[in-house]
Amino acid sequence: MLSFPIYLDNNATTPMDPRVLEAMLPYFNSKFGNAASRNHSFGWTAEEAVDYAREQVAKLINASPKEIIFTSGATESDNLAIKGVFEMYARKGNHIITVNTEHKAVLDSCKHVEKMGGEVTYLSPNEDGLVNLADIEAAITPKTILISIMYGNNEIGVLQPIEEISAIARKHDILFHTDATQAVGKVPVDVMAQNIDLMSFTAHKMYGPKGVGALYVRRKNPRVKVTSQLDGGGHERGMRSGTLNVPGIVGLGKACEICQNEMADEAVRLSKMRDRLEKELLTIEEAYVNGNVEHRLPHVANISFKHVEGEGLMMGIKDLAVSSGSACTSASLEPSYVLKNLGLDDDLAHSSLRFGFGRFSTDEEVDYAIDHVKTAVHKLRDMSPLWEMYKEGIDLKSVVWQEH
Ligand SMILES: *Cc1c(COP(=O)(O)O)cnc(C)c1O
């Protein structure tokens, strides 16, 4: 039985796994203690739960539990990593390298750094979304202290060459931060093998609760430190003050444990769904996949339908909860900056849809989505004078439109 609308926006957030909710519940009532209370069993119980969660989280990414700093989510983790490194390493330099298709949490933290006197290089990726390694090398200066490049892109799913990037960072004695929010729990991530120095992720993109996340901060080879952005009681080894969100942290831990056990099978199942949807939707004329199709997350497809109006398309598929590169889904009037920075023109960016499959997606839902999108695109094109002109072989770029 299908229930509507069908949720295919798992890159925006995931529903909570019922097993996660169950693990969290006692920490809202009977086990309500403050993990920093050292004088009684309420505190000890909470602290034990936090310690256990720290181990579950660390294990998923092959870190030591001491290297996990709990935060309120990936936005805070990105802020702490970028601003925290900028302040901590001010004597070494003031230059940061990033990419213009990063999440706003990274880009806006970099803008803040620029206001504080820092210098930031925003690289453009290739048209498939992958960063060019030679561009990174070329951007490095004696003042470079940090390279921040995301693991998997939230809009197009492209996986960056993490090992190659971290090797460049190592060679030049520069720290490497990655926003791995979309990758942790979806694909194997190993901070040791991949030489990652700082890494952001969040519970609500991996079937855990909203409002809790983590920053991995390397403790050995090299020992990395970030300047706290929240001052107070000195929690989390002085890098992030504030009473710990015990139920949330328990949920993040449980979410990590489940992903560790089920990620491999889940990736196979979801990539089959993704491939089937993509294959079917690409039978539509003038449909294009955005982003590299080889190096990417298993559960994301981003497709543009040429000569289809973005807003109309979203209206036409009301039974599907998906994301669009079109302006109508966001507060700004600009279409997706990620797609534009790949070099897509406004029309193609506007007419894009992002499908994000998840743990609770079913084959029946994929079937429905395929039919629904096909019908909507064909219907819109049947009504569209632009499509008619295109079919008649008129080069639309050469048409001089009358002003009105
Ligand atoms: C969702 C997301 C964030 C923000 O995470 P929050 O926990 O919601 O603050 C940051 N980076 C990427 C890549 C994301 O997908």
The ligand as an SDF file (V2000), in Angstrom:
LIG
                    3D

 15 15  0  0  0  0  0  0  0  0999 V2000
   22.4400   18.6190    5.9610 C   0  0  0  0  0  0  0  0  0  0  0  0
   23.8200   19.0540    5.7070 C   0  0  0  0  0  0  0  0  0  0  0  0
   24.4820   19.9270    6.5750 C   0  0  0  0  0  0  0  0  0  0  0  0
   23.7920   20.5530    7.7610 C   0  0  0  0  0  0  0  0  0  0  0  0
   23.5530   19.6120    8.7690 O   0  0  0  0  0  0  0  0  0  0  0  0
   22.6540   20.0030   10.0330 P   0  0  0  0  0  0  0  0  0  0  0  0
   22.8700   18.8820   10.9860 O   0  0  0  0  0  0  0  0  0  0  0  0
   21.2620   20.0660    9.5280 O   0  0  0  0  0  0  0  0  0  0  0  0
   23.1440   21.2980   10.5600 O   0  0  0  0  0  0  0  0  0  0  0  0
   25.7980   20.2450    6.3100 C   0  0  0  0  0  0  0  0  0  0  0  0
   26.4420   19.7230    5.2510 N   0  0  0  0  0  0  0  0  0  0  0  0
   25.8430   18.8760    4.3860 C   0  0  0  0  0  0  0  0  0  0  0  0
   26.6160   18.3280    3.2420 C   0  0  0  0  0  0  0  0  0  0  0  0
   24.5150   18.5270    4.5880 C   0  0  0  0  0  0  0  0  0  0  0  0
   23.9300   17.7020    3.7210 O   0  0  0  0  0  0  0  0  0  0  0  0
  1  2  1  0
  2  3  1  0
  2 14  2  0
  3  4  1  0
  3 10  2  0
  4  5  1  0
  5  6  1  0
  6  7  2  0
  6  8  1  0
  6  9  1  0
 10 11  1  0
 11 12  2  0
 12 13  1  0
 12 14  1  0
 14 15  1  0
M  END
$$$$
